[in-house]
Structure formats: C-alpha cells, structure tokens
C-alpha cells in the first residue's frame, strides 16, 4: 500500500456546512474502503490547515482518484503528499550518491 498525507482547507461552502463535516468525513472513509484504500487517521486542526488525514491506497491512481473526488464533491481543497515510512525512506537514502 502507498501512503499519503492529505492536508485540507475548508472552502467558503465548507465553513458554511461545518456541522456536517464529521458526516462527510465518514462518507469519504467508506468510499475509500470500497476502492480498496483506507483512512489510517483523521484530524481536524487549527492553523494553516483545517484538517489532515493519512490515506493508504493500493496504488497512486486510486489515491489520486479518491482525493480528486473528495475535492469535487466536498467543501474542501486538498494538498496530497506522498509519505514514506522508515523502511521506505532508508531504501531511498541508500540510493543517494
């Protein structure tokens, strides 16, 4: 599974519909499961970003489709970052000159 950290910002519409944010998050988690992915953790935050979640997906295309659909159907804008665990990053660093 490939892991991503996804940062969220509410749009104007998202702030207006803030009370349904938890329900929308549950719907996204269910949609991810149907596509063979999983939301490992999810948080609402204060500061530059309004939320963050960790998504594991079987491949990059699945992750991208889920996050694009989230942006299309939801009241958030997203930033998706590929995340590497310690073992993955060690393998990468070993390839550095």
C-alpha positions in Angstrom: 0.0 0.0 0.0 1.1 3.5 -0.8 0.7 6.1 2.0 -0.3 9.8 1.6 -0.8 12.6 4.0 -3.6 14.8 2.8 -4.0 18.4 4.0 -7.4 20.0 3.9 -8.7 23.6 3.9 -12.4 24.3 4.1 -13.9 26.3 1.2 -16.4 29.0 1.9 -19.1 26.4 1.4 -17.3 24.0 3.8 -17.2 26.6 6.6 -20.9 27.2 6.0 -21.6 23.5 6.3 -19.2 22.9 9.2 -21.8 20.9 11.2 -21.8 18.1 8.6 -18.0 17.9 8.4 -17.9 14.7 10.5 -20.6 13.0 8.4 -18.7 14.0 5.2 -15.5 12.5 6.6 -17.3 9.2 7.4 -18.7 9.1 3.9 -15.2 9.6 2.5 -13.8 6.9 4.7 -16.5 4.5 3.4 -15.7 5.5 -0.2 -12.0 4.8 0.3 -12.8 1.4 1.7 -14.9 0.5 -1.3 -11.9 1.3 -3.6 -9.5 -0.8 -1.6 -7.9 2.1 0.3 -8.1 3.0 4.0 -8.1 6.2 6.0 -5.5 5.4 8.7 -6.1 8.5 10.8 -8.0 11.7 10.5 -7.9 15.0 12.4 -9.5 18.4 12.4 -6.8 21.1 13.0 -6.4 24.8 13.8 -3.9 26.9 12.0 -2.9 27.0 8.4 -4.8 23.8 7.6 -8.3 22.8 8.7 -7.7 19.1 8.7 -5.3 16.3 7.8 -5.7 12.6 7.1 -3.4 9.7 6.3 -4.6 7.6 3.4 -3.2 4.2 2.3 -4.1 3.1 -1.2 -3.1 0.1 -3.3 -1.7 2.5 -6.0 -1.2 6.1 -6.9 -4.1 6.2 -9.3 -6.6 5.0 -6.6 -5.3 7.6 -4.1 -5.4 10.4 -6.7 -9.0 9.4 -7.8 -10.2 9.4 -4.2 -8.6 12.8 -3.4 -9.8 14.4 -6.6 -13.4 13.1 -6.0 -13.2 14.5 -2.4 -12.3 17.9 -3.8 -15.0 17.7 -6.5 -17.8 16.6 -4.2 -16.8 18.2 -0.9 -16.3 21.6 0.6 -12.6 21.3 0.9 -9.4 22.0 -1.1 -6.7 19.4 -0.8 -2.9 19.0 -0.9 -1.7 15.4 -1.2 1.8 14.4 -0.1 3.4 11.0 -0.7 4.6 9.7 2.7 7.3 7.2 3.3 7.8 5.1 6.4 11.2 4.5 7.9 12.0 1.4 5.8 10.9 3.0 2.6 12.9 6.2 3.3 16.0 4.2 4.2 15.9 2.4 0.9 15.6 5.8 -0.9 18.5 7.3 1.1 20.7 4.3 0.3 20.4 5.2 -3.4 21.7 8.8 -2.8 25.3 9.3 -4.1 
